Amino acid sequence: MNTTEHAPVDSLSADLLAMLDRTDPDVATLLRGEAARQSETLELIASENHVSSAVMHAAGTWMTNKYAEGYPGKRYYGGCEFHDIAEDLARDRAKELFGCGFANVQPHSGANANVAAFMAMCDPGDRILSLPIKSGGHLSHGLKPNFSGTFYEIHDYDVDPETERLDYEAIAARANEVKPKMIICGYSAYPRTIDFEKFRAIADDVGALLMADIAHIAGLVAGGAHPSPFPHAHVVTTTTHKTLRGPRGGLILTNDEEVAKKIDRKVFPGSQGGPLMHIITAKAIAFGEALQPSFRDYAANIVTNAQALADGLVEHGYRLCTGGTDNHLLLVDLQPRDAELTGADAEQWLEQAGIITNKNGIPNDPRSPMVTSGLRLGTAALTTRGLGADAMRQIAEWLDRVMASKGDASVASEVRAEIVRLCEAHPLPH
């Protein structure tokens, strides 16, 4: 792969690189390398995507120069006229996009959004019921070293050991046993539709609050390809990248005015200082893009592509956890295809061939989290590049060819050349 010469870039990026050639050639070189890496590889990490040039460049504008602690109309610093407009625009677009009454666009990340939501909804030591990370949950939902596992009493529900899907009757029984203050749904490695209405019924039955972390599926929700957590969840958190295809950041949504007031206080000054106004401006642009009719087609195509990729892998002898996918991601169990194959090995071998993935544990995985028996794959970034179902079947064949070769360098080189040709035909968005 060529990491030092030219990758396809828009004119603003070219101007930036030319300026850095003069002022900081070391950084210019690494940026060219990263641009080339993204341009010439297939991004199958389910939590990543390719933003538009508008979103990317908005994250590097004059808005980065200003402190804007507080909220529109109530800033600690002067000079925030245009920052107020940008934040209001982002909030209004987020509310329209998700069909809710209140939005806080200031969280620096999805994890920061979860910190603020926990602080607003619960007191330290309160009981929280969530899916553990080993079964597809997120570390900010109760992992012991995380803030969530440190300051709250975390209890688990789990997927059915046979189907690997959510068992709502078992979750209800667990909720009745635990009597939590809050129940969390929304996951980082769960490939099936979440029934938010059933979760709300479970929460109401035990007097709990319901928090939906839709970080992975936010773009699908916005595009109508997955049911919305509203009106069921008391509070909704998400990242703004992944399937939503915005800058890296967080977002908190609710329909409850009193919850919204608590959220605002727990974001600032509760857990953050100055908001990243350059990122909030980029969020506003991304939300505007997601409000366009074409985004609904994009969301639908993500799911179609995930199912085509799933079919291709099954044809090559791989087992998919839960038997398939309803959303953007697949959780692939490598063991039936090759009992010795680990997620760590597969990730490394595939990267050499130009396919970027991540190792991932499967339910009841016998291997450690740094080794794993599975891969998590996603189609959001591939769909952004305009790839369709035929390409997904070809990608499944490439995945199998590389993994079956056990990292053979000649096979990786052969596949990489084919991938570069596909990438040239489907360039990154400008």
C-alpha positions in Angstrom: 0.0 0.0 0.0 1.2 3.5 -0.9 1.2 5.5 2.4 3.5 8.4 1.4 2.3 9.6 -1.9 -1.2 10.4 -3.0 -4.6 9.3 -1.7 -7.8 10.7 -3.2 -8.5 13.8 -1.3 -10.8 16.8 -1.7 -9.5 20.3 -2.4 -9.6 21.5 1.3 -7.7 18.4 2.4 -5.1 19.0 -0.4 -4.7 22.6 0.8 -4.2 21.3 4.4 -1.6 18.8 3.3 0.3 21.4 1.2 0.4 23.8 4.2 1.6 21.0 6.5 4.3 20.1 4.0 5.7 23.5 4.8 5.0 23.7 8.5 5.1 20.1 9.8 6.1 17.6 7.2 6.0 14.7 9.8 2.3 15.3 10.4 1.7 15.7 6.7 3.3 12.3 6.1 1.2 10.5 8.7 -2.0 12.1 7.4 -1.3 11.1 3.9 -0.6 7.6 5.2 -3.9 7.5 7.0 -5.8 8.9 4.0 -4.3 6.2 1.8 -5.0 3.4 4.4 -8.7 4.4 4.5 -8.9 4.8 0.8 -7.3 1.4 -0.1 -8.8 -0.9 2.6 -12.3 -2.2 3.4 -13.5 -0.9 6.8 -15.6 -3.7 8.4 -15.4 -2.5 12.0 -19.0 -2.1 13.1 -18.4 1.0 15.1 -16.6 3.0 12.3 -17.7 4.9 9.3 -16.5 7.5 6.7 -17.9 11.0 7.2 -18.6 13.5 4.4 -16.0 16.1 3.7 -18.4 18.7 5.1 -18.5 16.9 8.5 -14.7 16.3 8.5 -13.7 19.9 7.7 -16.3 21.5 10.0 -14.5 19.7 12.8 -11.4 21.8 12.1 -12.8 25.4 11.8 -12.7 28.6 13.8 -15.2 27.1 16.2 -12.3 25.3 17.8 -10.8 28.5 19.2 -13.6 29.4 21.7 -14.6 28.4 25.2 -18.4 28.2 25.5 -19.0 26.8 29.0 -22.7 26.6 29.7 -25.6 26.5 27.2 -27.0 28.9 24.5 -28.0 32.1 26.2 -26.3 31.2 29.4 -22.6 31.1 28.8 -19.8 31.8 31.2 -17.7 33.5 28.6 -18.6 36.3 26.2 -18.2 36.1 22.4 -20.5 33.1 22.0 -23.0 34.5 19.5 -22.3 32.1 16.7 -21.6 29.2 19.1 -25.1 29.6 20.5 -26.5 29.4 17.0 -24.5 26.3 16.2 -25.5 24.5 19.3 -29.2 25.4 18.9 -29.0 24.2 15.3 -27.5 20.9 16.4 -30.1 20.4 19.1 -33.1 21.3 16.9 -31.9 18.9 14.2 -31.3 16.1 16.7 -34.8 16.5 18.1 -36.3 16.4 14.6 -34.2 13.4 13.6 -35.2 11.3 16.5 -38.6 12.6 17.2 -38.1 13.7 20.8 -38.5 16.9 22.8 -35.0 17.5 24.3 -31.4 17.0 23.2 -28.0 17.6 24.7 -25.3 17.7 22.1 -22.4 18.5 24.4 -21.1 15.0 25.5 -17.6 14.5 24.1 -18.3 10.8 23.5 -20.8 8.1 24.0 -19.2 7.1 27.3 -19.4 10.7 28.5 -23.1 10.7 27.6 -23.5 7.6 29.7 -21.7 9.2 32.6 -24.1 12.1 32.6 -27.2 9.9 32.1 -26.2 7.7 35.1 -25.6 10.7 37.2 -28.9 12.2 36.3 -31.0 9.1 36.7 -29.4 7.3 39.6 -27.5 7.9 42.9 -24.2 6.2 43.6 -24.9 2.7 44.9 -28.2 2.3 43.1 -28.9 -1.0 41.4 -28.7 -1.1 37.6 -29.6 -4.1 35.4 -27.7 -4.5 32.1 -26.2 -7.0 29.7 -22.6 -7.8 30.5 -19.8 -7.0 28.0 -19.1 -10.7 27.5 -22.5 -11.1 25.9 -22.5 -8.0 23.8 -23.0 -5.2 26.3 -20.7 -2.1 26.6 -18.0 -1.4 29.2 -19.9 1.7 30.3 -22.9 -0.4 31.3 -21.3 -1.9 34.3 -17.8 -3.2 33.7 -16.1 -3.3 37.1 -13.1 -1.0 36.3 -15.4 1.5 34.5 -17.2 4.4 36.3 -20.4 2.4 36.0 -19.1 -0.6 37.8 -17.2 1.5 40.4 -20.1 3.7 41.6 -23.2 1.6 41.0 -24.4 -1.8 42.0 -24.5 -3.6 38.7 -26.6 -6.8 38.1 -26.7 -8.7 34.8 -29.3 -10.2 32.6 -28.1 -12.3 29.7 -28.9 -13.7 26.3 -30.5 -17.1 26.0 -27.6 -19.6 25.9 -29.2 -21.6 23.0 -30.5 -18.8 20.7 -28.0 -16.1 21.9 -30.9 -13.7 21.7 -32.6 -11.5 24.3 -35.2 -13.6 26.3 -37.7 -10.9 27.5 -39.4 -13.3 29.9 -36.1 -14.2 31.5 -35.1 -10.5 31.6 -38.5 -9.7 33.3 -37.8 -12.4 35.9 -34.4 -11.1 36.5 -35.7 -7.5 36.9 -38.3 -8.8 39.5 -35.5 -10.5 41.4 -33.1 -7.5 41.3 -35.6 -4.6 41.6 -33.2 -2.2 39.8 -33.4 1.6 39.8 -32.6 1.6 36.1 -32.5 -1.0 33.2 -30.2 -0.5 30.3 -30.8 -1.8 26.8 -28.7 -1.2 23.7 -25.5 -3.0 22.9 -22.2 -3.1 21.1 -22.3 -6.6 19.7 -25.9 -7.7 19.4 -27.1 -8.3 15.8 -30.8 -8.4 16.4 -33.7 -5.9 16.7 -34.3 -4.6 20.2 -37.9 -4.5 21.4 -38.0 -1.2 23.3 -41.7 -1.5 24.1 -41.1 -4.8 25.9 -38.2 -3.3 27.9 -40.4 -0.4 29.0 -43.1 -2.9 30.1 -40.5 -4.7 32.2 -39.2 -1.5 33.6 -42.7 -0.3 34.5 -43.5 -3.6 36.2 -40.6 -3.2 38.7 -40.7 0.6 38.9 -37.4 1.1 37.1 -36.2 3.8 34.7 -35.3 2.7 31.1 -32.2 3.9 29.5 -31.5 3.0 25.8 -27.9 3.3 24.6 -28.4 3.2 20.8 -24.8 4.1 19.9 -24.5 1.3 17.3 -28.0 1.6 15.8 -28.6 5.4 15.9 -28.3 5.8 12.2 -30.6 2.9 11.6 -33.1 4.4 14.0 -32.8 7.8 12.3 -33.2 6.2 8.9 -36.2 4.1 9.8 -34.3 0.8 9.6 -34.7 -0.1 13.3 -37.6 0.7 15.7 -37.1 3.9 17.7 -36.6 3.8 21.5 -39.1 6.7 21.7 -41.6 6.9 23.3 -40.5 4.0 25.5 -37.2 5.0 27.0 -36.9 7.6 29.7 -33.5 8.6 28.4 -31.5 7.7 25.2 -27.8 8.0 24.8 -25.8 7.5 21.6 -22.6 8.3 19.8 -22.8 10.5 16.8 -20.4 8.5 14.6 -21.0 4.8 13.8 -24.1 4.3 11.7 -25.1 8.0 12.2 -22.1 8.9 10.2 -21.1 12.1 12.1 -18.0 13.2 14.0 -16.8 11.3 17.0 -19.0 12.5 19.9 -22.0 11.8 22.1 -25.6 12.8 22.4 -28.4 12.5 25.0 -32.1 12.6 24.1 -35.3 12.5 26.2 -39.0 13.5 26.0 -39.2 14.4 29.7 -38.5 18.0 30.6 -37.5 17.2 34.2 -35.1 14.5 33.0 -33.7 17.0 30.4 -33.0 19.5 33.1 -31.1 16.9 35.2 -29.2 15.8 32.1 -28.1 19.3 31.3 -26.8 19.8 34.8 -24.9 16.5 34.8 -23.2 17.2 31.5 -22.2 20.7 32.5 -21.0 21.3 35.2 -21.5 17.8 36.4 -19.1 15.9 34.2 -17.6 18.2 31.6 -16.3 21.7 31.2 -16.2 23.5 27.9 -18.0 21.8 25.0 -16.1 21.0 21.8 -17.9 23.6 19.7 -16.1 22.6 16.5 -17.4 19.0 17.0 -20.9 20.3 17.8 -20.9 22.2 14.6 -19.9 19.1 12.7 -22.7 17.2 14.6 -25.2 19.8 13.3 -24.0 19.1 9.7 -24.2 15.3 10.2 -27.8 15.6 11.6 -28.7 17.7 8.6 -27.4 15.1 6.3 -29.3 12.4 8.1 -32.5 14.4 7.7 -32.2 14.1 3.9 -34.4 11.4 2.2 -31.3 9.7 0.8 -30.3 8.8 4.4 -33.3 6.4 4.7 -32.0 4.6 1.6 -28.5 4.5 3.2 -29.9 3.0 6.4 -31.9 0.3 4.5 -28.9 -0.6 2.4 -26.7 -1.1 5.5 -29.1 -3.8 6.7 -29.4 -5.4 3.2 -25.6 -5.5 2.9 -25.2 -7.0 6.4 -27.6 -9.8 5.5 -25.9 -10.4 2.2 -22.5 -10.6 4.0 -24.1 -12.9 6.5 -25.4 -15.2 3.8 -22.0 -15.3 2.1 -20.2 -16.3 5.3 -22.7 -19.0 6.1 -22.1 -20.4 2.6 -18.4 -20.6 3.5 -19.1 -22.6 6.7 -19.0 -19.9 9.3 -21.6 -19.8 12.2 -23.2 -16.5 12.9 -24.2 -15.8 16.5 -28.0 -15.6 16.8 -28.2 -17.2 13.3 -27.9 -13.9 11.4 -28.5 -10.2 11.7 -31.3 -7.6 11.6 -29.0 -4.6 11.8 -25.6 -3.4 10.6 -23.4 -6.0 12.4 -22.5 -9.6 12.4 -20.9 -11.6 15.2 -19.0 -14.4 13.6 -18.2 -17.6 15.5 -15.0 -18.9 13.9 -14.8 -22.2 15.8 -17.0 -24.4 13.5 -14.9 -23.4 10.5 -11.6 -23.9 12.2 -11.4 -24.9 15.9 -7.9 -23.4 16.1 -8.7 -20.1 14.5 -8.8 -17.2 16.9 -10.3 -13.7 16.5 -6.9 -12.2 17.2 -5.2 -14.2 14.4 -8.0 -13.5 12.0 -7.9 -9.8 12.7 -4.2 -9.6 12.0 -4.3 -11.7 8.9 -7.2 -9.8 7.4 -5.5 -6.5 8.0 -2.5 -7.6 6.0 -5.0 -8.3 3.1 -6.6 -4.9 3.4 -9.7 -5.9 5.4 -10.1 -4.1 8.7 -12.0 -5.9 11.4 -11.9 -6.5 15.2 -11.7 -9.6 17.2 -14.7 -10.0 19.5 -15.9 -12.4 22.1 -18.9 -14.5 21.4 -21.5 -15.5 24.1 -19.8 -18.1 26.5 -16.5 -17.6 24.7 -13.9 -20.0 26.1 -11.1 -17.7 25.1 -9.9 -14.5 26.7 -11.1 -11.0 25.5 -7.7 -10.3 23.9 -7.8 -13.6 21.9 -11.5 -14.4 21.4 -13.3 -17.0 19.2 -15.1 -14.4 17.1 -15.0 -11.4 14.8 -17.4 -8.5 14.8 -18.1 -7.2 11.3 -20.2 -4.2 10.2 -21.4 -2.8 6.9 -21.9 1.0 7.6 -18.6 2.1 6.1 -18.8 -0.2 3.1 -22.3 1.1 2.4 -21.1 4.7 2.6 -18.7 3.8 -0.3 -21.6 2.6 -2.4 -20.9 -1.1 -2.2 -23.9 -3.4 -2.6 -24.9 -7.0 -2.1 -22.8 -8.4 -4.9 -19.7 -6.8 -3.3 -20.7 -8.3 0.1 -20.6 -11.8 -1.4 -17.2 -11.1 -2.8 -16.0 -9.8 0.5 -17.2 -12.9 2.2 -15.1 -14.9 -0.2 -12.1 -12.8 0.5 -12.6 -13.2 4.3 -12.7 -16.9 3.9 -9.8 -17.1 1.5 -7.5 -15.2 3.9 -8.6 -17.0 7.1 -8.4 -20.4 5.4 -4.9 -19.7 4.3 -3.9 -19.0 7.9 -2.3 -15.8 7.0 -0.3 -17.0 4.0 1.5 -13.9 2.7 1.0 -14.7 -1.0 -2.8 -15.1 -0.5 -2.9 -11.8 1.5 -1.1 -10.0 -1.3 -3.3 -11.4 -3.9 -6.5 -10.4 -2.1 -5.1 -7.0 -1.3 -4.5 -6.3 -4.9 -8.2 -7.2 -5.7 -9.4 -5.0 -2.8 -7.4 -2.0 -4.0 -9.1 -2.3 -7.4 -12.5 -2.4 -5.7 -11.7 0.6 -3.6 -10.5 2.6 -6.7 -14.0 1.9 -8.2 -15.7 3.1 -5.0 -13.8 6.0 -3.5 -14.3 7.6 -0.2 -17.0 10.3 0.0 -15.9 13.9 -0.8 
